[in-house]
């Protein structure tokens, strides 16, 4: 264990998480808080969904409870201290890019709705889906400032004026 197996693990753990590239600290905490609230919402709605005799509602409820567990495992591993691999999973998820998290979380939230389209599944998965949307928005990046947009627009306008001037000179 102390041979060559330990060296790559040390270099992999020293790499910065992929999500820290463009996210501010408050936005990162907002995404995590949204994930925890989404997990609680999925768990409660999933329990209520399981109290029925319809098999599709039960399947959607079980899926929602599983979503809640995965969200807590990924976003708040301290809530899952009794699971040995919780910190390992959380570190691997932190290395994912924001768009990958967005696809994963939104996909997890859509599956129960496809299984059983009820108000309970819609409301229960709304916050989990919103977590995916927040990660997706962070993947798009920051909005540009007005000065750079004005500069680009001015360059385009100058290029258009030069093309128009060349066209008019060629006709004369």
C-alpha angles and dihedrals in degrees: 000000000000092000126079093323093072097052099063091045091054093049092047093051092050091059112103117248114264094234093063091071098090109355123106119224095252093050091050089052091046090055092048093047090049089051093052092047089047090053092051091047092049092048095050094044091044091055091050090047091055092057096086142079095238110104095210091055090050091050091049090048093052090048090051092051089050089050089052091052093048093047091051091045092052102037104030111022090168087072089061100050092137090066113082097209097046096103092046092053092046092052091050092048091049089058092058119100119251095251090053091053090047093054092045096049095042091047091050091051096048097053097072090047090054091048095050121004103206134136089250093058092043094052094039094054098039096091093043089052089047088056089058090048091052091052089047092053090051089052090058090059135220122326113254121250123253094246095060091046090050090050092051091047091050091051091051091048092051091049091050091049091050092051091049091049092050091049092050092047091050091054094052 
